Amino acid sequence: MKPLNGHSGTDGFAVADSLLKTLDPDSIGSLVSLGADVVLLVDQSSIISQVYFTNKDLADYGLSKTVGKRLQDCVTIESVPKIDSMLSAETSHRPLRGYQVNHKCSGKPDLPVVYSAYTARDFPYTIVVGRELRQQMLDQQRLVQTQMELEADYRELKEAETRYRTAFKVATVAYIMLDGERRTILDANPAASTLLSSTGAPLSGKSIRDLFAKEDRDRVGDAISEARHSPNPVSLDGVSVAKGEPVSLTIRSYRENGITNVLLAIWPADQDKESKRQRTERPVGGTGVEIADLPEAVLLTDAEGVVLAANTLFLDLIHAPSLTQVLGRNIGSWFTSAAIDIRVLYTRLLDEPSIRGFTSTLTDNLSGESAVSISARLNARSNTIQLIVIPQQTGNERLTIPSPGMSDQAEGFSALVGKVPLKDLIRESLDVIEKICIEAALDQTSNNRAYAAEILGLSRQSLYIKLRRHGLEDYRPGSDRQA
């Protein structure tokens, strides 16, 4: 350990040697087993006589300046009673894990330390052994911050659930959420209970077949099966409920925890206005492209980016509960932080029939961002665009911006378009341009750094910082330009 009270290292070993001779074997074992980041020798008046520590980072906290001061004066006010208890000879029961205190440090956060004290017969000092807790405190702060963020997310989720639950309950159209495999009702709004149940009792847990007339149960079952495998809603008219009232249905599939469930909208058959409203959804078939069974996330858009079709893997990628929440929306809805990238992609498709490996950042419905690679193909006959979106593992690998002076520099930049997001390409290109300008100024001034800074509109200090950043400290006009 390094003594910081003005004494030499030899003095420290001498103290340690005398200490070992004073203590009995049990006391030595107790002292060695403590393990320490900080060791203080405190006299009977609580004055710190010597300070030892191994971590040089602790020197910034001014521990060396505590020599000659009372230990109570070197800690924060709430820690003083702990120091008094630790140094008191009358204290018979000390905590096994020591006393956690905070050292006062001007201009820096307090230094958290856990101290344990040890005294020996005929030894004039109390040995105070400490273990610093900076990393533990940082971990605790991160844990608290993460907990607060989780609680905020949970609160937002509960608020959203309350809003949608309210809308679900006050809707005048009967809505039923159905387990797609078991055909049992997961949830139903009050309008559904009123329309389908003679008693108005809750419908959850009941079989959907029991709510319709016997002669129509097979038709309803077939329509549900069709809807589970169809990207479009399935409509059904001329169906009677068990009460005998004729109704119309629209059946849509949606995904929940990786399972395809079904949402039924039911209304009396005589409500022509509601039938027309439920069935104005744009069909997405007839494109000639089958995307449901492809092994990657795929979607189909028109030339403006409006989604016409999407497979279930894309729904999983963006955390969309159902296809109906995707159809009709612009693809830019999931690239809000990379809107320029998508415009560049669609512009390139006007000149190139297909593009592969276009990188961008996707924002899902939960506001999470992930790096993706996009392959796109333009179908000139139908004027539609098919896109395959592949998640990318986040890594440190980066494409290299071409260095100034390269003969194919312009071609190098052009090759990166579509592989690097435009904002990143612009940012890194500025560094290349800055290096070119600095080299040109040094060439024009025959390496006169002061004059070069003047013509660049920089201070000399700023110029030297930029020279170091670009590796131009030893640059000489006429020499080979550095890559």
LUMTIKE-355612 format. One record per atom (N, C-alpha, C, O): x, y, z. Coordinates in steps of 0.2 Angstrom, whole numbers, plus 2048, in hexadecimal, padded with zeros to 3 digits. Layout:
N
XYZ
...
REM end
This chain:
483
8047FA800
800800800
804806800
80A806802
80280C7FE
8058127FD
804817802
7FE819803
809819807
80781E80C
807824809
80B826805
80282880B
80182F808
80183480D
7FE83A80C
805833813
805838818
80C83B818
80E83F81D
81083B813
81783D813
81C839815
82283A814
81A833818
82082E81A
82182A814
81E82980F
827827814
82A82280F
82781C80F
82381A814
82781880A
82581180A
82880D80F
825808812
82E80E811
83280A816
82F80B81D
82E806821
82C81181E
829813825
82380E825
82180C82A
81F80E81F
81980A81F
81A803821
816800825
82080081E
8217F9820
8237F8827
8227F382A
8277FD829
8297FD830
8237FC835
8227F983A
81E801834
818801838
8147FA837
8127F783C
8147F7831
8117F1830
8147EB834
8117E7837
81B7EC834
81F7E7837
81E7E783F
81D7E2842
81E7ED842
81C7ED849
8157EB84A
8147E9850
8117ED846
80A7EB847
8097E3847
8067E084B
80C7E0842
80C7D8842
80F7D5849
80C7D084B
8147D884B
8177D6851
8137D7857
8137D385C
80F7DC857
80A7DE85D
8047D985D
8027D7863
8027D7857
7FB7D3857
7FC7CC858
8027C9856
7F87C985B
7F87C185C
7F57BE855
7F27C2851
7F67B8854
7F47B584E
7ED7B684C
7EB7B7846
7E97B5851
7E17B684F
7E07BD84D
7DC7BE848
7E37C2850
7E37C984E
7E57CA847
7E27CE843
7EB7C7845
7EE7C883F
7E97C5839
7E87C8834
7E67BF83B
7E17BC836
7DB7C0835
7D97C1830
7D97C383B
7D37C883A
7D57CE835
7D17D0831
7DB7D1836
7DC7D6832
7DD7D582B
7DB7D8827
7E17CF82A
7E27CD823
7DC7CC81F
7DB7CD819
7D77C9822
7D17C681F
7CC7CC81D
7C87CB819
7CE7D2820
7C97D881E
7CA7DA817
7C57DB813
7D07DA814
7D17DC80D
7CF7E480D
7CA7E6810
7D37E8809
7D27EF80A
7D47F3804
7D87F1800
7D07F8802
7D27FD7FE
7D5803801
7D98067FE
7D3805807
7D680A80B
7D7808812
7D3804815
7DD80A815
7DF80881C
7E180F81F
7E581281D
7DE810825
7DF816829
7E2814830
7DF80F833
7E7817832
7E9816839
7E681C83D
7E882283C
7E281B842
7DF821845
7E182084D
7E081B850
7E3826850
7E5825857
7DF82685B
7D9826859
7E0826862
7DB826867
7D782C867
7D182C869
7D9832864
7D5838863
7D183885C
7CF83E85A
7D1833859
7CE832852
7D183684D
7CF837847
7D883884E
7DC83B849
7DF836844
7E2831846
7DE83783E
7E1833839
7E9834839
7EB839837
7ED82F83A
7F482F83A
7F782D833
7FC830831
7F4828830
7F782682A
7F1823826
7EC821828
7F282481F
7EE82281A
7F181D815
7F681F812
7EE818813
7F181380E
7EB81180A
7E681080C
7ED811803
7E880E7FE
7EC80C7F8
7F180F7F7
7E98077F5
7ED8047EF
7EA8077E8
7EE8077E3
7E48097E8
7E180C7E2
7E38137E1
7E18177E5
7E78157DC
7E981C7DB
7E38207D9
7E38267DA
7DD81E7D7
7D78227D5
7D58257DC
7D282A7DB
7D68227E2
7D38257E8
7D782B7EA
7D582F7EE
7DD82C7E7
7E18327E8
7DD8397E6
7DE83E7E9
7D98387E1
7D583E7DF
7CF8407E4
7CD8457E4
7CE83C7E9
7C983D7EE
7CC8407F4
7C88427F9
7D28427F4
7D58467F9
7D7842800
7D7845805
7D783B7FF
7D8837805
7DF839809
7E083980F
7E483B805
7EA83D808
7EA84380C
7EE844810
7E584780B
7E584D80F
7E184D815
7E0851819
7DF846817
7DB84581D
7E0844823
7DE844828
7E6843821
7EB842827
7EC84882B
7EC84D829
7EB846832
7EB84C837
7E484E838
7E485383D
7DF84C835
7D884E836
7D484983A
7D684383A
7CF84B83E
7CB846841
7C784283B
7C5845836
7C683B83C
7C3838837
7BC83A836
7B983A831
7B883C83C
7B283F83B
7B1845837
7AC846834
7B6849837
7B684F833
7B784E82B
7B7852827
7B9847829
7BA846822
7B484281F
7B5840819
7AF841823
7A983E820
7A3842820
7A3848823
79E84181C
79884581C
794844823
796840827
790849824
78D84A82B
78984482D
789842833
786840828
78283B82A
78683582C
78483082F
78D83582A
79182F82B
795830832
79882B834
794836835
79883783B
796832841
79A830844
790831842
78E82C847
790825846
79282284B
791823840
79481D83E
79B81C840
79D817843
79F82283F
7A6822841
7A7822848
7AB81E84B
7A382684C
7A3826853
7A281F856
7A581C85A
79D81B853
79B814855
7A1810854
7A280B858
7A481084E
7A980C84C
7AF80D850
7B2808852
7B1813852
7B7814856
7B681385D
7BB814861
7B0813860
7AE812867
7B180C869
7AF806867
7B480C86F
7B7806872
7B1802876
7B27FC877
7AC805877
7A680287A
7A17FF876
79D7FB878
7A27FF86F
79E7FC86B
79F7F586A
7A57F3868
79B7F086D
79C7E986D
79A7E5867
79C7E0865
7957E8864
7927E585E
7927E9858
78E7EE856
7987E8854
7987EC84E
7957E8848
7967E2848
7937EB843
7907E883D
7957E4839
79B7E6838
7937DD837
7987D9834
79B7DC82E
7A07DB82C
7967E082A
7987E3824
79B7E9824
79D7ED81F
79D7EC82A
7A07F282B
79B7F882B
7957F782B
79E7FE82B
79A80482B
79B808824
7A0809822
795809821
79680C81A
79581481C
79081681E
79A81781A
79B81F81A
79D822814
79E81E80F
79C828813
79E82C80D
7A383180F
7A2836814
7A883180B
7AE83780C
7AC83D808
7A983C803
7AD84380B
7AB849808
7B184A803
7B784A805
7AF84C7FD
7B484E7F8
7B18547F4
7AC8547F1
7B58597F4
7B485F7F1
7B485E7E9
7B985C7E7
7AF8607E6
7AF8607DE
7AE8597DB
7AD8587D5
7AD8547E0
7AB84D7DD
7A684A7E1
7A484C7E7
7A38457DF
79E8417E3
7A183E7E9
7A783D7E9
79D83E7EF
79F83A7F5
7A28347F3
7A08307EF
7A78327F7
7AA82B7F6
7A78267FB
7A9827801
7A48217F9
7A181C7FE
7A6817800
7A98147FB
7A6816806
7AB811809
7A880D80E
7A4810812
7A980780F
7A7803815
7AD802819
7B27FF817
7AD80481F
7B3804824
7B17FE829
7AC7FD82C
7B77FB82B
7B77F7831
7BD7F9835
7C27FA833
7BC7F983C
7C17FB840
7C47F5844
7C07F0846
7CB7F5846
7CE7F084A
7D37F384E
7D77F784C
7D37F1854
7D77F3859
7DB7ED85C
7D87E885D
7E17EE85F
7E57E9862
7E87EC868
7EA7F2869
7EA7E886D
7ED7EA873
7F47EC872
7F87E986E
7F57F2876
7FC7F5875
7FE7F886F
8037FA86D
7F97F886A
7FA7FC864
7F6802864
7F0803866
7FA808863
7F780F864
7F281185F
7EF816860
7F180D85A
7EC80F855
7E680B854
7E7805856
7E180D851
7DB80984F
7DC808848
7DD80D844
7DC802845
7DD80183E
7D680183B
7D17FD83D
7D5806836
7CE806833
7CF80482C
7D3807828
7CC7FF82A
7CD7FC823
7C77FD81F
7C17FC822
7C7800819
7C2801815
7C27FE80E
7C77FD80B
7BC7FD80C
7BA7FB805
7B6800801
7B0801803
7B98037FC
7B58087F8
7AF8057F4
7B07FF7F1
7AA8087F3
7A48067F0
7A180A7EA
79B80A7E9
7A680D7E7
7A48117E1
7A080D7DC
79B80F7D9
7A38077DA
7A08037D5
7998017D7
7948017D3
7997FF7DD
7927FD7E0
78D8027E0
7878017DE
78F8087E2
78B80E7E1
78880F7DA
7828117D9
78D80F7D5
78B8107CF
78680B7CC
78180C7C9
7878057CE
7837FF7CC
77C8007D0
7777FF7CC
77C8037D6
7758047D9
77280A7D6
76C80A7D5
77580F7D4
7728157D0
76F8127C9
76A8147C8
77380E7C6
77080B7C0
76A8077C1
7658077BD
76A8037C6
7657FF7C8
75F8037C9
7598027C7
7608097CD
75A80D7CF
7578107C8
7518117C8
75C8137C4
75A8167BE
7568117B9
7518137B7
75880B7B9
7558067B5
74E8057B8
7498047B4
74E8047BF
7478037C2
7428087C0
73C8077BF
74580F7C1
7408147BF
73E8147B8
7388167B7
7428127B3
7408127AC
73B80C7AB
73680D7A8
73C8077AF
7378017AE
7318037B1
72B8027AE
7318077B7
72B8097BA
72780E7B5
72180E7B5
72B8127B2
7288177AD
7258147A7
71F8157A5
72880F7A5
72680B79F
71F8077A1
71B80779D
7208047A7
71A8007A9
7148057AA
70E8037A9
71580B7AD
7108107AE
70D8127A7
7078127A6
7118137A2
70E81579C
70A80F799
705810795
70D80979A
709803797
70280279B
6FE801797
7028037A1
6FC8037A5
6F78087A2
6F18077A1
6FA80E7A1
6F581479E
6F3812798
6ED813796
6F780F793
6F580E78D
6F080878D
6EB808789
6F1803791
6EC7FE792
6E5800795
6E07FE792
6E5805799
6DF80879C
6DB80C796
6D580B796
6DF810792
6DC81378C
6D880E787
6D380F786
6DC809785
6D9804781
6D4800784
6CF7FE780
6D47FF78A
6CF7FB78E
6C97FF78E
6C37FC78D
6CA80678F
6C480A78F
6C080A788
6BA80A788
6C580B783
6C280B77C
6BE80577B
6B9805777
6C17FF77D
6BE7F977C
6B77F877F
6B37F577C
6B77FA785
6B17FA789
6AB7FE786
6A57FC786
6AD804784
6A8809782
6A680877B
6A180B778
6A9804777
6A7803770
6A080076F
69E7FC773
69D80376A
696801769
6957FA765
6907F7765
69B7F9761
69B7F375D
69E7ED762
6A27EE766
69B7E7761
69D7E1766
6A47DF763
6A47DD75D
6A97DF768
6AF7DC766
6B17D676B
6B07D6771
6B37D1768
6B57CB76B
6BC7C9769
6BE7C8763
6C17C876E
6C87C576D
6C77BE76E
6C57BC774
6CA7BA769
6C97B376A
6CF7AF769
6D47B1765
6D07AA76D
6D67A676D
6D67A2766
6D179E765
6DB7A3762
6DA7A175B
6DA79975B
6D8796756
6DD796760
6DE78F760
6D878B763
6D6786761
6D778E769
6D278A76D
6CB78D76C
6C678A76E
6CA792768
6C4795766
6C079776D
6BA79776C
6C3799772
6C079B778
6C17A3778
6C67A6776
6BC7A677C
6BC7AE77C
6C17B0781
6C17AE787
6C67B477F
6CB7B7784
6C87BD787
6C97BE78D
6C57C1783
6C27C7786
6BC7CA782
6BC7C877C
6B77CD784
6B27D0780
6AF7D6784
6AF7D778A
6AD7DB780
6AB7E2783
6A47E1785
6A07DC783
6A17E6788
69A7E678B
6957E5785
6907E2785
6977E877F
6927E8779
6917E1777
68C7DF775
6977DD777
6967D6775
6927D277A
68E7CE778
6937D3780
68F7D0785
6877D1784
6837CD785
6867D7783
67F7D9782
67C7D677B
6767D477B
6807D6776
67E7D3770
67D7CC770
6787C976D
6827C8773
6827C1772
6807BD778
67E7B7777
67F7C077E
67D7BC784
6767BF786
6747C5786
6717BA787
66B7BC789
66A7BF790
6667C3792
66F7BD794
6707C079B
6757C679C
6757C97A1
6787C7797
67D7CC797
6837CA79B
6877CF79D
6847C479D
68A7C27A1
6917C279D
6907C2797
6967C37A0
69D7C379D
69E7BD799
69B7B779A
6A17BD793
6A27B878E
6A97B578F
6AA7AF78B
6AE7B7793
6B47B5793
6B47AD795
6B17AB799
6B87A9791
6B97A2793
6B479E78F
6B579878F
6AF7A178C
6AA79D788
6AC79B781
6B079E77E
6A979677E
6AB794778
6A7798773
6A179A774
6AA79A76D
6A779F769
6A179B765
69C79F763
6A2795764
69C791761
696792765
690792762
69679276B
69079276F
68C79876F
686799771
68F79D76C
68C7A476B
6887A5765
6847AA764
6887A0760
6857A075A
68079B759
68079575C
67B79C754
676797753
67A790750
67F79174D
67778A752
67A784750
67B784748
681781746
677786744
67878673D
67D78A73A
67F789735
67F78F73E
68579473C
68B79373F
69079673E
68C78E744
69278D747
69878B743
69D78D744
69678673E
69C78473A
69E78A735
6A478A734
69A78E733
69C79472F
6A0799733
6A579B730
69E79A739
6A279E73D
6A979B73E
6AE79F73E
6A9794740
6B0791741
6B479173B
6BA79273B
6B1790735
6B579072F
6B879872D
6BE79872B
6B479D72F
6B67A472E
6BC7A5732
6C07A9731
6BB7A3739
6C17A473D
6C77A173B
6CD7A473B
6C779B739
6CD797736
6D079B730
6D679C72F
6CC79D72C
6CE7A1726
6D17A8728
6D77AA725
6CE7AB72D
6D17B272F
6D87B1732
6DC7B5732
6D97AB736
6E07AA739
6E57A9734
6EB7AB736
6E47A772E
6E97A6729
6E97AC723
6EC7AB71E
6E47B1724
6E37B671F
6E67BC721
6E57BE727
6E97C071D
6EC7C771E
6E67CC71E
6E77D1721
6E07CA71C
6DA7CE71B
6D57CC720
6D47C6722
6D17D1722
6CB7CF726
6C67CB722
6C67CB71C
6C37C6726
6BE7C2723
6B77C4725
6B67C572B
6B27C5720
6AC7C8722
6A77C2721
6A77BE71D
6A27C3726
69C7BD726
6967C1727
6957C472C
6917BF723
68A7C2724
6857BC724
6877B7723
67F7BE727
67A7B9727
67B7B472C
6797AE72B
67E7B6732
67F7B1737
67B7B373D
6797B973E
6787AE741
6737AF746
6777AD74D
67A7A874D
6767B2752
6797B0758
6747AB75C
66F7AA759
6767A8762
6727A4765
66B7A7767
6667A3768
66B7AD768
6657B076A
6607B1764
65A7B2765
6637AF75E
65E7B0758
65F7B6754
65C7B674E
6637BB756
6647C1753
6697C174D
66E7BE74E
6677C3747
66C7C3741
6727C8742
6707CE744
6787C6741
67D7CB742
6827CA73C
6827C5738
6877CF73B
68C7CF737
6937CF73A
6937D1740
6987CC738
69E7CB73B
6A47CD736
6A47CD730
6A97D0739
6B07D1736
6B57CE73B
6B57D0741
6B97C9738
6BE7C573C
6C57C773A
6C67C7734
6C97C973F
6D07CB73D
6D47C7742
6D37C6747
6DA7C573F
6DF7C2743
6E47C7746
6E57CC743
6E77C574C
6EC7CA74F
6F17C5753
6EF7BF755
6F77C7754
6FC7C3757
6FD7C575F
6FD7CB760
6FD7C0763
6FE7C276A
7027BC76D
7017B676D
7087BE76F
70D7BA772
70F7B476D
70F7AE76F
7107B6767
7117B1762
70C7AC75F
70D7A875B
7067AE762
7007AA760
6FB7AE75C
6FA7B475D
6F87AB757
6F37AF753
6EC7AE756
6E97A8756
6EA7B3758
6E37B375B
6DE7B7756
6E07B9751
6D87B8758
6D37BB754
6CF7C0757
6CD7BF75D
6CD7C5754
6C97CB756
6C37CB752
6C37CB74C
6BD7CA755
6B67CA752
6B37D1753
6B27D2759
6B17D474E
6AC7DA74F
6A57D774C
6A47D5747
6A07D8751
6997D674F
6947DB750
6957DF755
6907DC74C
68A7E174C
6847DE749
6847DA745
67E7E174B
6787DF748
6787DF740
67B7E473D
6757DB73D
6757DA735
6727E0732
6747E272C
66E7E4735
66A7E9732
66E7F0732
66B7F5730
6747F0735
6787F6736
67C7F6730
6827F5730
6797F972A
67D7F9724
6837FE724
6887FC721
682803728
688808729
68E80572C
69480672A
68D801731
6927FD735
6957F8730
69C7F7730
6917F572C
6947F0728
6997F3723
69E7F0721
6977F9720
69B7FC71B
6A17FF71E
6A77FF71B
6A1801725
6A7804728
6AC7FE729
6B27FF729
6A97F972C
6AE7F372D
6B17F0727
6B77ED728
6AF7F1721
6B17EE71B
6B47F2716
6B57F1710
6B67F8719
6BA7FD714
6C17FC714
6C5800711
6C47F7718
6CB7F6718
6CE7F4712
6CB7EF70E
6D37F770F
6D67F5709
6D97EE709
6DC7EC70D
6D77EA704
6D97E3703
6E17E4701
6E37E86FE
6E47DF703
6EB7DF701
6ED7D96FD
6F37D86FC
6E87D56FB
6EA7CF6F6
6EB7D26EF
6EA7D86EE
6EC7CD6EB
6ED7CE6E4
6F37D16E2
6F47D46DC
6F87D16E6
6FF7D46E4
7037CF6E1
7087D16DE
7017C96E1
7057C46DE
70B7C26E2
7107BE6DF
70C7C46E8
7127C36EC
7107BF6F2
70C7C26F6
7127B96F4
7117B56FA
7177B66FF
71C7B46FD
7157BA704
71A7BB709
7197B8710
71E7B9714
7147B4711
7127B2717
7177AD71A
7197AC720
71A7A9715
71E7A3717
7267A5717
72A7A0717
7277AB715
72F7AC714
7327AC71B
72F7AE720
7387AA71C
73B7A9722
73E7B0725
7417B072B
73D7B6722
73F7BC725
7397C1725
7347C0722
73A7C6729
7357CB729
7347CF723
7397D2720
72E7CF720
72D7D1719
7277D5719
7227D471D
7277DB715
7217DF714
7217E170D
7267E270A
71B7E370B
71A7E6704
7177EC705
7127EE708
71A7F1701
7177F8701
7167FB6FA
7187F76F5
7128006F9
7128036F3
7188086F2
71C8086F6
71880C6EC
71D8106EB
71E8166F0
7248186F0
7198176F4
71981D6F9
71B81A700
71C81E704
71C813700
71E810707
71880E70B
71980C711
71280E708
70C80C70C
70C80570C
70C801707
70B802712
70C7FA713
7057F7710
7007F9712
7067F270B
7017EE708
7007E870B
6FB7E570C
7067E570E
7067DE711
70C7DD715
7117E1714
70B7D971A
7117D771E
7107D0721
70B7CE722
7167CD722
7157C6725
7167C672D
7177CC72F
7157C1730
7147C1737
71B7C273A
71C7C5740
7217C0737
7277C2739
7297C973A
72C7CC73F
7267CD735
7267D4736
7227D773C
7247DC73F
71C7D473D
7187D6742
71C7D5749
71C7D974E
7207CF749
7247CE74F
7297D3750
72B7D5756
72C7D574A
7327D974B
7307E074D
7347E3751
72A7E274C
7287E974E
7247E9754
7217EE756
7227E3756
71E7E275C
7177E475A
7147E875F
7147E3755
70D7E5753
7097DF754
70A7D9753
7037E1758
6FF7DB75A
6FB7D8754
6F97D2755
6F97DC74F
6F57D974A
6F77DD743
6FA7E2743
6F67D973E
6F77DC737
6F37E2736
6F67E6732
6ED7E3738
6E97E9737
6ED7EF739
6EB7F5737
6F17EF73E
6F57F4741
6FB7F673D
6FE7FB73E
6FC7F2738
7027F3733
7007F672C
7037FA729
6FA7F372A
6F87F4723
6F67FB723
6F27FE727
6F77FF71D
6F580671C
6FA80B71F
6F981171E
6FF809723
70480D726
70A80E722
70B80971E
70D814722
71381571E
719811722
719811728
71D80E71E
72380B721
72880F725
72B80D729
727816724
72B81B728
72981B72F
72D81D733
723818730
721818737
72581473C
726815742
72980F739
72E80B73D
73580D73B
73A80973D
736812738
73D815737
73D81C739
740820735
73A81E73E
739825740
740829741
74182F740
745825744
74C828745
75082773F
75682A73F
74E82473A
752823734
74D82472D
74E821729
74982A72E
74582B728
74982D722
74682B71C
74E830722
75283171C
75582B719
75582B713
75682671D
75981F71A
75381D716
75581A710
74D81D718
74881A714
74681E70E
74581B708
74782470E
746828708
74C827703
74A8266FD
752826705
757824701
75681D6FE
75781C6F8
754818702
7528126FF
74D8126FA
74E80F6F4
7478156FB
7428156F6
7448196EF
7428186EA
74981E6F0
74B8226EB
75081E6E7
75081E6E0
75481A6EA
7598156E6
7558106E2
75780E6DD
74F80E6E5
74B8096E1
74880B6DB
7478076D6
7488126D9
7468146D3
74B8136CE
74A8136C8
7528126D0
7578116CB
75A80A6CB
75C8076C6
7598076D1
75B8006D2
7557FB6D3
7517FD6D8
7547F66D0
74F7F16D1
74F7EE6D7
74A7EC6DA
7557ED6DA
7557E96E1
75B7EC6E5
7607EE6E2
75B7EC6EB
7607EF6F0
7617EA6F5
75C7E76F8
7677E86F7
7687E36FC
76D7E7702
7717EB700
76C7E5708
7717E770D
7707EE70F
7757F1711
76A7F170E
7697F8710
7687F9718
7637F671A
76D7FC71B
76C7FC723
768802725
769808722
76580172A
76180772D
75F805734
761800737
75B809738
75980873F
75180773F
74E80C73D
74F802741
748801742
745803749
74880174E
740806749
73C808750
736804750
73180574C
7357FF755
72F7FB756
72A7FF759
72B80575B
7247FC75A
71E7FF75D
71F800764
71B804767
7247FE768
7267FF76F
72C80476F
72E805775
72D80776A
73280D76A
73980A76A
73E80E76C
73A80476A
74180176A
744801763
74180175E
74B802763
74E80375C
7537FD75B
7567FB760
7547FB755
7587F5754
75B7F674D
7587F9748
7617F474C
7647F5745
7627EF741
7617EA743
7607F173A
75D7EC736
7617ED72F
7647F272D
7617E872B
7637E8724
75D7E7720
7597E2721
75C7EB71B
7567EA716
7587E870F
75D7EB70C
7557E470C
7557E2705
74F7E4702
7497E2705
74F7E76FC
7497EA6F9
7497E86F2
74E7E86EF
7437E76EF
7427E66E8
73C7E96E6
7367E96E9
73C7ED6E0
7377F06DD
7337EC6D8
7377E96D3
72D7EB6D8
7297E76D3
7267ED6CF
7217F06D0
7297EE6C9
7277F36C4
7207F26C2
71C7F76C0
71E7EC6C1
7177EA6BE
7127EC6C3
70D7EF6C0
7127EB6C9
70D7ED6CE
70F7F36D2
70B7F66D6
7157F66D0
7177FC6D4
7177FB6DB
7158006DF
7197F56DE
71A7F46E5
7217F26E7
7257F16E2
7227F36ED
7297F26EF
7297EC6F5
7257ED6FA
72D7E76F4
72D7E26F9
7347E36FD
7397E46FA
7337E3704
7397E4708
73A7DE70D
7357DC710
7407DC70E
7427D7712
7467DB718
74B7DE716
7447DA71E
7477DE724
74B7D9728
7477D472B
7517D9729
7557D472D
7587D8733
75C7DC731
7577D6739
75A7D973F
7627D773E
7647D273C
7667DC740
76D7DC741
76F7DC748
76D7DF74C
7757D8749
7787D874F
77C7DE750
7807E074C
77B7E2756
77F7E8757
7867E6759
7877E275D
78A7E9755
7927E8756
7967EF755
7937F4754
79C7EE756
7A17F4755
7A37F574E
7A77F974D
7A27F074A
7A47F0743
7A17F6740
79B7F7740
7A57FA73C
7A3800739
7A6800732
7AC7FE731
7A280272D
7A5803726
7AA809726
7A880F729
7AF809723
7B480E723
7B381371E
7B2812718
7B381A720
7B281F71B
7B9820718
7BE82071B
7B9821711
7BF82270D
7C382870F
7C082D711
7C9826710
7CE82C712
7CF83170D
7CF82F707
7D183770F
7D283C70A
7D983B706
7DD838708
7D883C700
7DE83B6FB
7DE8356F7
7E28346F3
7D98316F9
7D882A6F5
7D582C6EE
7D18306ED
7D88296E9
7D582A6E2
7CE8296E1
7CB82C6DD
7CC8246E5
7C58226E4
7C08246EA
7BC8216EC
7C282A6EC
7BF82C6F2
7B782D6F1
7B382B6F5
7B68316EB
7AF8326EA
7AB82B6E9
7A582B6EB
7AE8266E5
7AB8206E4
7AA81C6EB
7A58196EC
7AF81D6F0
7AE81A6F6
7A881D6FA
7A48196FD
7A78236FA
7A18266FD
79B8236FA
7968226FD
79B8236F3
7948216F0
79381A6F2
78D8186F2
7988166F3
79780F6F4
79480E6FB
7918096FC
7958126FF
792812706
78B814707
78881270C
788817702
781819702
77D813702
77E80F6FD
779812706
77480D707
77780770B
77380370D
77D80870D
780803712
781806719
78180371E
78280D719
78381171F
77D81671F
77C81971A
77A817725
77581C726
777822724
77D824725
773826720
77582D71D
778831723
77D835722
775832729
77783672E
77E834730
782839732
78082E731
78682C733
78B82D72D
79182F72F
78982C727
78E82E721
790835721
796837720
78B839722
78C841722
791842728
796846727
78F84072E
793841734
79B83F733
79F843734
79C839730
7A3837730
7A683A72A
7AC83B729
7A283C725
7A584071F
7A8846721
7AD84971E
7A584A726
7A7850728
7AE85072B
7B285472A
7B084A72E
7B7849731
7BC84972B
7C184B72B
7BA845726
7BE845720
7BF84B71D
7C584D71B
7BA84F71C
7BA856719
7BF85B71D
7C385E71B
7BE85A724
7C285E729
7C985D728
7CD861728
7CB856727
7D2854726
7D5857720
7DB859720
7D185771B
7D3859714
7D5861715
7DA863712
7D0864718
7D186C719
7D786D71D
7DB87271B
7D986A722
7DE86B726
7E586A722
7EA86E723
7E586471E
7EB86371A
7EC868715
7F286A714
7E686A712
7E787070D
7EA876710
7EE87A70D
7E8878716
7EA87E71A
7F187D71B
7F588271B
7F487771E
7FB87671F
7FF877719
804879719
7FC874713
80087570D
80187C70B
80687E709
7FB88070B
7FC887709
80088B70D
80389070B
801889714
80588D718
80C88A71A
80F88D71E
80D885716
814882717
81588071E
81A880721
81087D720
80F87A727
81087F72D
81287D732
80E88572B
80E88A731
807889734
80288B732
80888673A
80288473E
7FE88B740
7F888A740
801890742
7FD896744
7FA89973F
7F489B73F
7FD899739
7F989C733
7F4898730
7EF89A72E
7F5891731
7F088C72F
7EA88D733
7E488D730
7EB88E73A
7E588F73E
7E189573C
7DB89573D
7E589A73A
7E28A1739
7DD8A0733
7D88A2733
7E089D72D
7DC89C727
7D6897728
7D1898724
7D789372D
7D188E72E
7CC891733
7C788E734
7CE897736
7C989A73A
7C9896741
7C4896745
7CF893743
7CF88F749
7D489274E
7D989674C
7D4891754
7D9893759
7DF88E758
7DD888756
7E589075A
7EA88B759
7E988575E
7EB87F75B
7E6886763
7E5880768
7E087B764
7E1875764
7DA87E761
7D687A75E
7D9876758
7D7870757
7DD879754
7E187674F
7E5870751
7E586B74E
7E9871756
7ED86C759
7E986675B
7EB86075A
7E386775E
7DE862760
7DC85E75A
7DC85875A
7DA861754
7D885E74E
7DE85A74B
7DD855748
7E485D74B
7EA85A749
7EB85374C
7EC84E749
7EA853753
7EB84D756
7E5848755
7E7842754
7DF84A754
7DA846752
7DA84274C
7D883D74B
7DD846747
7DE843740
7E584073F
7E683E739
7E9840744
7F083D743
7F484173F
7F883F73B
7F384873F
7F784C73B
7FD85073E
7FF85673C
7FF84E745
804852748
80A853745
80D858745
80C84D741
81284D73D
81284E736
81684D732
80C851734
80B85272D
81085872A
81185D72D
812856724
81785B721
81485C71A
813857716
814862717
812863710
81686070B
81C85F70C
81385D707
816859701
817852703
81984E6FF
816850709
81784970B
811845709
80C848707
81183E70A
80B83A708
80683C70D
80783C713
80083D70B
7FA83E70F
7F8837713
7F8832710
7F7839719
7F683371E
7EE83171D
7EA83471C
7EE82A71D
7E782771C
7E3828722
7DD826722
REM end
